Amino acid sequence: MDKTTHLVKLCVGVEAVEDLLHWQGTARARGDDGLPRHITRMWPKREAELLNGGSLYWVFKGLVLARQKVLRLDPVTGQDGIARCAIVLDPQVVRTRPLPRRPFQGWRYLSPEDAPEDQPEGRPAEDVLPPKLAAALAEIGVR
């Protein structure tokens, strides 16, 4: 059986999932094909596992709150001439149950067993809890 892995990444400079949606709606965040992408310096070594149904999980203020399916990895060259990796994402952002995550740099692999569950249907319309309260509830297992 083929393995699957995910990536987890801090969503820097934003407060909430809505900010990510706004950013990804801009031309700057999209490739020529119109799909959102995240540019990173490193190419994932576990590419086959990531492209086997993996997602990029986004961390907002210490909580994983959303994910996007990874569609493909594209090579890109920056204006500085340095080769980078464009993680091309499904435009649909899926909200997840809050999962506390300590700060880190870059991205990390996330096993399917450690990934948070998607929010049940209808839950995205509910008010979002303050990050500290959501983190405290998640740490004690309240979803």
C-alpha positions as CSV (number, residue, x, y, z in Angstrom):
1,M,0.0,0.0,0.0
2,D,1.3,3.5,-0.9
3,K,1.9,5.8,2.0
4,T,0.5,9.3,2.4
5,T,2.1,12.2,4.3
6,H,1.0,15.8,4.9
7,L,2.9,19.1,5.5
8,V,2.2,21.5,8.3
9,K,3.1,25.2,7.9
10,L,2.7,28.4,9.9
11,C,0.4,30.9,8.2
12,V,2.6,33.9,8.9
13,G,1.2,37.4,9.0
14,V,-2.5,36.4,9.3
15,E,-4.9,36.2,12.1
16,A,-7.6,33.8,10.8
17,V,-8.6,31.4,8.0
18,E,-10.5,34.3,6.3
19,D,-7.1,36.2,5.9
20,L,-5.7,33.1,4.1
21,L,-8.7,33.0,1.8
22,H,-8.3,36.7,1.0
23,W,-4.6,36.3,0.3
24,Q,-5.2,33.3,-2.0
25,G,-7.8,35.3,-3.9
26,T,-5.0,37.7,-5.1
27,A,-3.1,37.3,-8.3
28,R,0.2,37.3,-6.5
29,A,-0.8,34.1,-4.6
30,R,-1.8,32.2,-7.7
31,G,0.2,30.6,-10.5
32,D,-0.5,31.0,-14.3
33,D,-3.1,28.3,-14.0
34,G,-5.0,30.3,-11.4
35,L,-4.4,27.8,-8.6
36,P,-3.1,29.0,-5.2
37,R,0.5,28.0,-4.4
38,H,3.0,28.4,-1.6
39,I,6.6,28.9,-2.6
40,T,9.3,27.3,-0.4
41,R,13.0,27.0,-0.6
42,M,13.1,23.2,0.0
43,W,11.7,20.5,-2.2
44,P,9.9,17.8,-0.1
45,K,12.0,14.6,-0.2
46,R,8.8,12.6,0.5
47,E,7.2,14.0,-2.7
48,A,5.5,10.7,-3.7
49,E,3.9,10.3,-0.3
50,L,2.8,14.0,-0.3
51,L,1.2,13.7,-3.8
52,N,-0.6,10.5,-2.7
53,G,-3.5,12.4,-1.2
54,G,-1.5,14.7,1.1
55,S,-2.6,18.2,2.3
56,L,-0.9,21.3,3.6
57,Y,-2.2,22.0,7.1
58,W,-2.1,25.7,8.1
59,V,-1.3,26.9,11.6
60,F,-2.9,30.2,12.8
61,K,-1.7,31.7,16.0
62,G,-0.6,28.3,17.5
63,L,-3.5,26.3,16.2
64,V,-3.9,24.1,13.0
65,L,-7.3,25.4,11.7
66,A,-7.4,24.5,8.0
67,R,-5.9,22.4,5.2
68,Q,-5.6,22.3,1.5
69,K,-5.0,19.3,-0.7
70,V,-1.6,19.4,-2.4
71,L,-2.2,19.0,-6.2
72,R,1.4,19.0,-7.4
73,L,4.9,20.5,-6.9
74,D,6.3,22.8,-9.5
75,P,9.8,24.0,-9.9
76,V,10.1,27.8,-9.9
77,T,13.0,30.2,-10.1
78,G,12.9,33.4,-8.1
79,Q,14.0,36.8,-9.3
80,D,17.3,36.1,-7.5
81,G,17.9,33.1,-9.8
82,I,17.5,30.5,-6.9
83,A,15.4,27.4,-7.7
84,R,12.5,26.9,-5.3
85,C,9.4,24.6,-5.0
86,A,5.9,25.8,-5.6
87,I,3.4,23.7,-3.6
88,V,0.3,23.9,-5.8
89,L,-2.9,23.7,-3.7
90,D,-6.5,22.9,-4.3
91,P,-8.4,26.2,-4.0
92,Q,-10.8,24.7,-1.5
93,V,-9.8,25.5,2.1
94,V,-11.1,22.8,4.5
95,R,-11.4,23.9,8.1
96,T,-10.2,21.4,10.7
97,R,-10.8,20.8,14.3
98,P,-8.3,23.0,16.3
99,L,-5.0,21.3,17.1
100,P,-2.3,23.1,19.1
101,R,1.0,23.4,17.4
102,R,4.2,25.1,18.7
103,P,6.0,27.6,16.5
104,F,8.6,26.3,14.1
105,Q,10.3,27.5,10.9
106,G,9.6,26.3,7.4
107,W,7.3,23.3,7.1
108,R,7.3,19.9,8.7
109,Y,5.9,16.5,7.7
110,L,2.7,15.5,9.5
111,S,1.6,11.9,9.6
112,P,-2.1,11.1,8.8
113,E,-2.5,9.7,12.3
114,D,-1.4,13.1,13.8
115,A,-3.5,15.3,11.5
116,P,-6.6,16.9,12.9
117,E,-10.0,15.8,11.7
118,D,-12.0,18.1,9.3
119,Q,-14.7,20.2,10.9
120,P,-18.1,18.5,10.5
121,E,-20.4,20.0,7.9
122,G,-22.1,23.1,9.1
123,R,-19.4,23.9,11.7
124,P,-17.5,26.5,9.5
125,A,-20.5,28.9,9.8
126,E,-20.2,28.9,13.6
127,D,-18.3,31.6,15.5
128,V,-14.6,30.8,15.8
129,L,-13.4,30.6,19.4
130,P,-10.6,32.9,20.6
131,P,-7.3,31.1,19.8
132,K,-6.3,30.7,23.5
133,L,-9.6,29.2,24.4
134,A,-9.6,26.9,21.4
135,A,-6.0,25.8,22.3
136,A,-6.9,25.1,25.9
137,L,-10.0,23.1,24.9
138,A,-8.0,21.1,22.3
139,E,-5.3,20.3,24.9
140,I,-7.8,18.7,27.2
141,G,-9.5,16.8,24.3
142,V,-12.7,18.9,23.9
143,R,-13.6,19.3,20.3
